[in-house]
Amino acid sequence: MITAASMAAIAMSAQAQTLGTGLHPEDMDLTAKPGTDFYQYATGGWQKAHPLTDEYSRYGAFDELAENNNKQMQSIILEVTSKKHKAGTVEQKIASMYNCVMDSARLAKDGIKPIKADLKRIQKAKTLGQLRALEYELALNGVPSLFSLFIDADIKNSRQNLVYITQGGLTLGQKDYYLEQDEATANIREEYKKLIADQMQHCGYKEAQAREVAETVLRIETRIAKVSKSMTELRDNEANYHKMTIAQLKADYPGIDWTRLFAALGMQEIKELSVGQPEVIREVEQILAEESLEAQRQLVAWHLVDAAATCLDPKMEDRNFAFYGTVMSGKKEQRPRWKRAVSSVEGALGEALGQIYVKKYFPAEAKARMEQLVKNLQVALGERIDAQDWMSDETKRVAHEKLDAFLVKVGYPNQWKDYSNLPIGDCRWENVKACARWSMADMVERKLNKPVDHNEWYMTPQTVNAYYNPTTNEICFPAGILQPPFFDMQADDAFNYGAIGVVIGHEMTHGFDDQGAKFDKEGNLKQWWTTDDTRRFEERIDVMRQYHNNIVVLESEELHANGSFTLGENIADHGGLMISYQALQNATKNNPLPVKDGLTAAQRFFLAYAGVWGQNIRDEEIRKRVKSDPHQLGKWRVNGQMPHMDAWYEAFGITEQDPMYVKPEERVIVW
């Protein structure tokens, strides 16, 4: 329990960081009570010290670290740009990519010139066949079409890659934006039409014609939205897998010219594929058959304009931001141009930058300590598996096999991408197109009809994030996240297990969450739980689902969290906390950590966890994330998890009188 004396000790510790704890006492709000609002208690000081600037719709510890990484990336890039480099070298490509974004005068002078020829070709297409050929050519250049296509591991034959065709065609991203009738969402649709009309007018369309384009686009995208699956439905891997031969595809969906599409993408040798959402592809067939040539020209033209808007005249970029940044997310100001330039370089040449980044900012001892942490967490997860009375011995045995088979990636890849065939010049839009073509060719060359490469990384080393990939049964922790507030070489185990330790446990738990548990140790979608284990597991996770369904995330609108959509991430947070706390007990069993600054090791563990999620956020961003983000909001990754942790009650002396108290029989009991 925190006493008045311990609070006084914390308050007196005014230095930026107390020795050995990794915590910043000034980040706390000691006027709040741990059992009333632990999130405010642990992060209220940080929130007050980091008010939202106009640039952000949400700003949290993740963003703070990403900002630091941005500056590190900029310093690397500026060092490269300060020298002359031979054409074709990776240094020349980094410099050219950065400079073409920074050259706002050139962008203003060129205006819409980079896309003008393609717009004319679209407008002059005299037949649907001619338009399709143009559309597929544009798709190769990175312009979205009415569905998505990519190559990745076959979820039922995980050692072999498979082509996936999935739903797409929604510029607003989620079907909810097209169908929900609340005032905020309806306003977004109206503003979307204004965006389309404004951008098309800027590209030379007359006002009446531009408004017609807006109506056409919204109408067609709404058709697709009506049959698209929700974000929750997309989490069901079995329901979104329909494998077939190329001959079956052409027979079942004859309304799309697959031969021409695959030829345009360099995928003539395709043998098998999966159609994720058949209803959407059938609706696309109907759209292509029923909509007039003019309507389809308007749609393709809009896709081109929207894709290129941030790469053209700064006025178009500003208009783009006014909708996607301000209306959709609540941001009031564009990111500085240098940050946009850094992002462009990272998007195009991420691993080239990463190679320099890890040499400069990621010490070998950090990698070694992190790898030891992962091993300790694996042991703890094994112990948690053994401790569960709801899991049968047979399922426990197979669960251990899966745990032992985890592929662990820390810091950076062993093999770096080769960008020698990627041409980068001085035109921003041409560079974006070149990157899209290179990425498609690279994916086809490495993956089409080929085995899965387990050395591939799905994040760059400088990324502030981590992931679990079920088809390779791997957990990955890039170098970018392995620094404070997640990982601190100068802090003791209480801090590191509470912060990065929970992140590690979180990613491990994804292998056993409501979807990850359906993949075996080889990464195949396969039932390996007994029927009774599955039933007992579902009963327990339903407690998590219902608990989060009842959370009101925006009181002014009575907007609730989506407990089904966020279920996998909430389970992973719960598992991460349970596993990492046990690992901390194991690591300090023979040498218990002392009280520091009036805080026990257990208290420091939970404060470190909460500190990772400190953030401020705008209402617009809350609405957006409830629709599109499978993670809970920062506040509820703390206050939604603590009430289900017995150790938290013990650490802070939480009783039935505290508002956050949940009866033991109503707590989530999974891991």
ZAMARGU-4260 file (C-alpha; in steps of 0.2 Angstrom, whole numbers, plus 5000, padded with zeros to 4 digits):
<rodrens>
0) 5000/5000/5000 | 5006/5018/4996 | 5007/5027/5013 | 5008/5046/5016 | 5026/5044/5019
5) 5029/5035/5003 | 5020/5048/4994 | 5030/5062/5002 | 5046/5052/4997 | 5040/5052/4979
10) 5036/5070/4979 | 5053/5075/4986 | 5061/5065/4972 | 5062/5080/4960 | 5076/5074/4948
15) 5071/5070/4930 | 5074/5051/4933 | 5077/5042/4950 | 5092/5031/4950 | 5089/5013/4945
20) 5070/5014/4944 | 5068/5021/4926 | 5053/5030/4933 | 5050/5049/4932 | 5040/5054/4948
25) 5034/5070/4940 | 5025/5060/4927 | 5013/5054/4941 | 4998/5064/4948 | 4998/5061/4967
30) 4981/5070/4969 | 4973/5055/4961 | 4970/5038/4970 | 4977/5022/4963 | 4960/5013/4966
35) 4950/5027/4958 | 4959/5031/4942 | 4976/5022/4941 | 4979/5029/4924 | 4978/5047/4930
40) 4988/5042/4946 | 5002/5035/4935 | 5002/5046/4920 | 4993/5062/4925 | 5009/5072/4927
45) 5015/5067/4910 | 4998/5071/4902 | 4999/5089/4909 | 5017/5091/4904 | 5013/5086/4886
50) 4997/5095/4880 | 4992/5091/4862 | 5000/5102/4850 | 4991/5107/4833 | 5001/5093/4824
55) 4994/5079/4834 | 4977/5071/4836 | 4985/5059/4849 | 5001/5061/4858 | 5008/5047/4869
60) 5024/5039/4875 | 5024/5029/4859 | 5024/5046/4849 | 5037/5054/4861 | 5049/5040/4857
65) 5044/5040/4838 | 5048/5059/4838 | 5065/5055/4845 | 5068/5042/4832 | 5062/5055/4819
70) 5076/5067/4824 | 5089/5052/4824 | 5083/5048/4806 | 5084/5066/4801 | 5102/5067/4807
75) 5107/5052/4797 | 5098/5058/4782 | 5106/5076/4783 | 5123/5068/4785 | 5120/5059/4769
80) 5113/5074/4760 | 5128/5085/4764 | 5139/5075/4752 | 5138/5071/4734 | 5135/5053/4729
85) 5137/5042/4714 | 5121/5039/4704 | 5113/5023/4709 | 5120/5021/4726 | 5109/5019/4741
90) 5116/5036/4748 | 5110/5045/4732 | 5093/5037/4733 | 5091/5042/4751 | 5096/5060/4747
95) 5085/5061/4732 | 5070/5055/4741 | 5072/5067/4755 | 5076/5082/4744 | 5061/5079/4732
100) 5049/5081/4747 | 5058/5096/4754 | 5058/5105/4738 | 5041/5113/4740 | 5045/5127/4727
105) 5047/5113/4714 | 5031/5104/4719 | 5022/5121/4718 | 5029/5125/4701 | 5025/5107/4694
110) 5007/5108/4701 | 4997/5093/4694 | 5009/5090/4680 | 5016/5073/4686 | 4998/5066/4684
115) 4991/5076/4670 | 4995/5064/4656 | 4987/5050/4666 | 4971/5060/4670 | 4970/5064/4651
120) 4972/5045/4647 | 4958/5041/4659 | 4946/5054/4652 | 4950/5048/4634 | 4947/5030/4637
125) 4933/5025/4625 | 4929/5008/4631 | 4929/4999/4647 | 4943/4988/4641 | 4954/5003/4638
130) 4950/5009/4655 | 4953/4992/4664 | 4971/4992/4656 | 4974/5009/4662 | 4967/5005/4680
135) 4979/4990/4681 | 4994/5000/4675 | 4990/5013/4689 | 4988/4998/4702 | 5006/4993/4698
140) 5011/5011/4702 | 5002/5011/4719 | 4985/5018/4715 | 4972/5008/4724 | 4958/4999/4715
145) 4942/4991/4720 | 4950/4977/4729 | 4967/4972/4737 | 4980/4959/4732 | 4996/4953/4740
150) 5006/4938/4743 | 5010/4930/4760 | 5011/4913/4769 | 4996/4902/4766 | 4988/4901/4783
155) 4984/4882/4780 | 5001/4878/4772 | 5012/4890/4781 | 5028/4885/4773 | 5022/4890/4756
160) 5016/4907/4750 | 4999/4911/4743 | 4991/4925/4733 | 4977/4934/4743 | 4963/4944/4735
165) 4954/4954/4749 | 4941/4968/4750 | 4946/4986/4747 | 4940/5001/4737 | 4935/5011/4752
170) 4945/5027/4752 | 4938/5031/4770 | 4945/5014/4776 | 4931/5006/4785 | 4913/5002/4780
175) 4906/5011/4796 | 4910/5028/4788 | 4898/5025/4774 | 4884/5017/4783 | 4883/5024/4801
180) 4870/5038/4803 | 4876/5047/4818 | 4879/5066/4816 | 4898/5065/4817 | 4899/5051/4804
185) 4887/5059/4792 | 4897/5075/4793 | 4913/5065/4788 | 4904/5059/4772 | 4898/5077/4768
190) 4916/5083/4770 | 4923/5069/4760 | 4912/5074/4745 | 4919/5092/4747 | 4936/5085/4747
195) 4933/5076/4731 | 4925/5090/4722 | 4939/5102/4728 | 4953/5091/4722 | 4945/5087/4706
200) 4942/5105/4702 | 4961/5109/4706 | 4965/5096/4693 | 4955/5105/4680 | 4937/5098/4681
205) 4923/5111/4680 | 4914/5114/4697 | 4898/5104/4691 | 4908/5090/4685 | 4919/5089/4701
210) 4903/5088/4711 | 4897/5074/4700 | 4913/5065/4703 | 4910/5066/4722 | 4893/5059/4721
215) 4898/5045/4710 | 4913/5040/4721 | 4903/5040/4737 | 4889/5030/4729 | 4900/5017/4722
220) 4911/5016/4737 | 4895/5014/4748 | 4889/4999/4737 | 4906/4991/4741 | 4904/4996/4760
225) 4887/4987/4761 | 4894/4970/4757 | 4911/4973/4765 | 4915/4964/4781 | 4917/4973/4797
230) 4934/4974/4806 | 4928/4962/4819 | 4922/4950/4805 | 4939/4951/4797 | 4947/4944/4812
235) 4940/4927/4808 | 4953/4919/4798 | 4943/4903/4794 | 4929/4914/4787 | 4940/4924/4776
240) 4950/4910/4768 | 4943/4903/4751 | 4958/4894/4742 | 4956/4890/4724 | 4965/4887/4707
245) 4967/4901/4695 | 4955/4892/4683 | 4942/4892/4697 | 4944/4910/4700 | 4941/4914/4682
250) 4926/4903/4682 | 4918/4909/4698 | 4922/4928/4695 | 4921/4930/4676 | 4916/4948/4677
255) 4935/4953/4681 | 4948/4952/4668 | 4960/4942/4678 | 4972/4938/4664 | 4975/4956/4660
260) 4977/4961/4679 | 4989/4947/4683 | 4999/4951/4667 | 5000/4969/4672 | 5007/4965/4689
265) 5019/4952/4683 | 5010/4937/4690 | 5007/4927/4675 | 5013/4911/4683 | 5000/4912/4697
270) 4993/4895/4702 | 4983/4896/4717 | 4975/4910/4728 | 4962/4914/4741 | 4948/4926/4739
275) 4945/4933/4756 | 4928/4941/4755 | 4918/4933/4740 | 4903/4945/4742 | 4914/4960/4739
280) 4922/4953/4723 | 4905/4949/4717 | 4899/4967/4720 | 4914/4973/4711 | 4909/4962/4696
285) 4892/4970/4697 | 4899/4988/4698 | 4910/4985/4683 | 4895/4978/4673 | 4882/4990/4678
290) 4891/5007/4681 | 4893/5018/4665 | 4909/5021/4657 | 4909/5039/4663 | 4906/5034/4681
295) 4920/5022/4681 | 4931/5035/4673 | 4927/5046/4687 | 4931/5033/4700 | 4948/5029/4693
300) 4952/5047/4691 | 4948/5050/4709 | 4959/5035/4715 | 4973/5043/4705 | 4971/5060/4712
305) 4969/5055/4730 | 4984/5043/4729 | 4995/5057/4722 | 4988/5072/4732 | 5002/5072/4745
310) 5015/5072/4731 | 5009/5086/4721 | 5005/5105/4723 | 5007/5109/4741 | 4989/5116/4740
315) 4983/5099/4736 | 4993/5092/4750 | 4985/5105/4762 | 4968/5101/4756 | 4971/5082/4759
320) 4977/5086/4776 | 4962/5097/4780 | 4951/5081/4778 | 4961/5066/4783 | 4970/5075/4796
325) 4958/5088/4803 | 4940/5081/4799 | 4945/5063/4802 | 4957/5064/4817 | 4956/5082/4824
330) 4973/5087/4819 | 4975/5106/4817 | 4992/5107/4809 | 5002/5098/4796 | 5018/5089/4802
335) 5033/5099/4797 | 5039/5096/4780 | 5055/5088/4786 | 5045/5075/4796 | 5035/5071/4780
340) 5052/5069/4771 | 5059/5058/4783 | 5043/5047/4782 | 5045/5046/4764 | 5063/5040/4765
345) 5058/5027/4778 | 5043/5021/4767 | 5054/5019/4752 | 5071/5014/4759 | 5067/5009/4777
350) 5080/4995/4779 | 5094/5006/4771 | 5091/5018/4785 | 5089/5005/4797 | 5106/4998/4794
355) 5114/5015/4798 | 5102/5017/4813 | 5107/5001/4822 | 5125/5004/4820 | 5123/5021/4827
360) 5110/5019/4841 | 5108/5001/4845 | 5122/4994/4856 | 5125/4975/4857 | 5123/4974/4875
365) 5105/4980/4873 | 5101/4966/4861 | 5109/4953/4873 | 5099/4959/4888 | 5083/4959/4878
370) 5086/4942/4872 | 5088/4936/4890 | 5072/4945/4894 | 5063/4935/4880 | 5070/4919/4887
375) 5064/4923/4904 | 5047/4927/4898 | 5046/4911/4888 | 5049/4902/4904 | 5036/4912/4913
380) 5023/4908/4900 | 5027/4890/4901 | 5023/4891/4920 | 5007/4900/4917 | 5002/4887/4904
385) 5005/4873/4917 | 4995/4883/4931 | 4979/4884/4921 | 4965/4872/4927 | 4954/4876/4912
390) 4967/4868/4900 | 4969/4849/4898 | 4985/4841/4899 | 4985/4837/4880 | 4982/4855/4875
395) 4996/4860/4888 | 5008/4848/4880 | 5004/4855/4862 | 5005/4873/4869 | 5022/4870/4876
400) 5028/4864/4859 | 5021/4880/4851 | 5030/4890/4864 | 5046/4881/4862 | 5045/4884/4843
405) 5044/4903/4844 | 5055/4911/4832 | 5062/4927/4841 | 5069/4942/4831 | 5077/4956/4841
410) 5084/4973/4834 | 5087/4970/4816 | 5086/4957/4802 | 5101/4946/4798 | 5099/4950/4780
415) 5096/4967/4773 | 5085/4972/4758 | 5094/4976/4742 | 5088/4992/4734 | 5100/4992/4719
420) 5085/4990/4707 | 5075/5004/4714 | 5077/5020/4704 | 5075/5036/4713 | 5075/5053/4705
425) 5070/5071/4708 | 5051/5070/4706 | 5041/5065/4721 | 5027/5057/4712 | 5038/5047/4700
430) 5048/5041/4715 | 5032/5035/4724 | 5027/5026/4708 | 5044/5018/4706 | 5044/5012/4724
435) 5026/5004/4721 | 5033/4995/4705 | 5049/4989/4714 | 5039/4983/4729 | 5027/4973/4718
440) 5041/4966/4708 | 5051/4962/4724 | 5036/4953/4731 | 5032/4943/4716 | 5051/4938/4714
445) 5053/4932/4732 | 5036/4925/4735 | 5025/4920/4720 | 5024/4901/4720 | 5039/4900/4732
450) 5042/4894/4750 | 5040/4907/4765 | 5056/4916/4770 | 5057/4916/4789 | 5071/4929/4788
455) 5059/4942/4782 | 5055/4956/4794 | 5038/4965/4793 | 5045/4981/4802 | 5060/4991/4800
460) 5073/4991/4814 | 5069/5009/4818 | 5050/5006/4821 | 5043/5009/4838 | 5032/4994/4839
465) 5033/4975/4840 | 5023/4961/4832 | 5018/4942/4832 | 5016/4933/4816 | 5005/4918/4817
470) 5010/4910/4801 | 5029/4909/4805 | 5025/4908/4824 | 5037/4923/4827 | 5039/4937/4839
475) 5049/4953/4833 | 5055/4967/4843 | 5064/4981/4832 | 5078/4991/4839 | 5067/5007/4839
480) 5056/5001/4853 | 5071/4995/4864 | 5074/5012/4873 | 5065/5022/4887 | 5050/5022/4891
485) 5050/5003/4885 | 5067/4997/4889 | 5081/5006/4900 | 5098/4999/4902 | 5100/5009/4917
490) 5084/5003/4926 | 5081/4988/4937 | 5071/4973/4933 | 5055/4980/4940 | 5054/4994/4927
495) 5060/4983/4912 | 5048/4969/4916 | 5034/4981/4918 | 5037/4990/4902 | 5046/4980/4888
500) 5043/4964/4898 | 5024/4966/4896 | 5027/4970/4877 | 5036/4954/4875 | 5023/4944/4885
505) 5009/4953/4875 | 5017/4947/4858 | 5019/4930/4865 | 5001/4929/4871 | 4995/4933/4853
510) 5000/4915/4849 | 4987/4910/4861 | 4973/4923/4860 | 4956/4920/4852 | 4964/4920/4834
515) 4982/4915/4837 | 4977/4899/4847 | 4969/4893/4830 | 4987/4892/4823 | 4998/4877/4827
520) 5017/4878/4830 | 5021/4877/4812 | 5009/4892/4808 | 4995/4883/4801 | 4977/4887/4804
525) 4972/4871/4813 | 4962/4866/4828 | 4974/4859/4841 | 4963/4863/4857 | 4951/4850/4863
530) 4933/4855/4862 | 4931/4857/4880 | 4947/4868/4881 | 4940/4879/4868 | 4923/4881/4877
535) 4931/4885/4893 | 4943/4897/4885 | 4928/4906/4876 | 4919/4907/4893 | 4934/4916/4900
540) 4938/4928/4886 | 4919/4933/4885 | 4922/4941/4902 | 4935/4952/4894 | 4924/4955/4879
545) 4909/4961/4890 | 4920/4971/4902 | 4927/4981/4887 | 4910/4983/4879 | 4904/4992/4894
550) 4918/5005/4894 | 4912/5022/4888 | 4927/5030/4879 | 4918/5046/4874 | 4905/5051/4887
555) 4898/5066/4877 | 4891/5054/4864 | 4890/5038/4875 | 4902/5030/4863 | 4907/5013/4869
560) 4923/5003/4866 | 4921/4987/4854 | 4925/4973/4865 | 4924/4960/4851 | 4935/4970/4839
565) 4948/4973/4853 | 4947/4956/4860 | 4963/4949/4854 | 4973/4964/4859 | 4965/4965/4876
570) 4969/4946/4879 | 4987/4950/4874 | 4988/4964/4887 | 4981/4953/4900 | 4993/4939/4896
575) 5008/4951/4894 | 5005/4957/4912 | 5002/4940/4920 | 5017/4933/4911 | 5029/4947/4914
580) 5024/4949/4932 | 5028/4931/4935 | 5044/4932/4926 | 5049/4947/4937 | 5045/4936/4953
585) 5056/4922/4945 | 5071/4934/4941 | 5071/4942/4959 | 5066/4927/4969 | 5083/4925/4977
590) 5088/4943/4977 | 5072/4953/4980 | 5072/4971/4974 | 5072/4984/4988 | 5060/4998/4990
595) 5066/5013/4980 | 5059/5031/4982 | 5045/5024/4993 | 5039/5012/4980 | 5040/4993/4981
600) 5046/4983/4966 | 5028/4977/4962 | 5022/4996/4962 | 5036/5001/4951 | 5031/4986/4939
605) 5013/4993/4937 | 5019/5011/4936 | 5031/5007/4922 | 5017/4998/4912 | 5005/5012/4914
610) 5019/5025/4909 | 5020/5016/4892 | 5002/5021/4888 | 5001/5039/4895 | 4993/5050/4881
615) 4982/5064/4876 | 4969/5062/4863 | 4956/5072/4853 | 4938/5066/4852 | 4939/5064/4833
620) 4954/5052/4835 | 4944/5042/4848 | 4930/5040/4836 | 4942/5035/4822 | 4951/5022/4833
625) 4935/5014/4839 | 4931/5010/4821 | 4948/5006/4815 | 4960/5001/4828 | 4960/4984/4837
630) 4969/4991/4852 | 4960/4999/4866 | 4964/5017/4870 | 4979/5020/4881 | 4968/5024/4896
635) 4959/5008/4895 | 4974/4998/4892 | 4978/5003/4910 | 4961/5005/4919 | 4954/4991/4909
640) 4967/4978/4914 | 4972/4983/4932 | 4956/4977/4939 | 4959/4960/4933 | 4976/4958/4941
645) 4976/4951/4959 | 4994/4957/4961 | 4989/4975/4957 | 4976/4975/4972 | 4990/4968/4983
650) 5003/4981/4977 | 4992/4996/4980 | 4981/4990/4994 | 4965/4991/4983 | 4949/4987/4993
655) 4930/4985/4990 | 4929/5004/4993 | 4939/5009/4978 | 4929/5013/4962 | 4940/5002/4951
660) 4937/4986/4962 | 4930/4971/4953 | 4925/4956/4963 | 4937/4941/4961 | 4923/4930/4953
665) 4920/4944/4940 | 4939/4946/4935 | 4946/4939/4919 | 4955/4923/4922 | 4964/4917/4907
670) 4983/4917/4910
</rodrens>
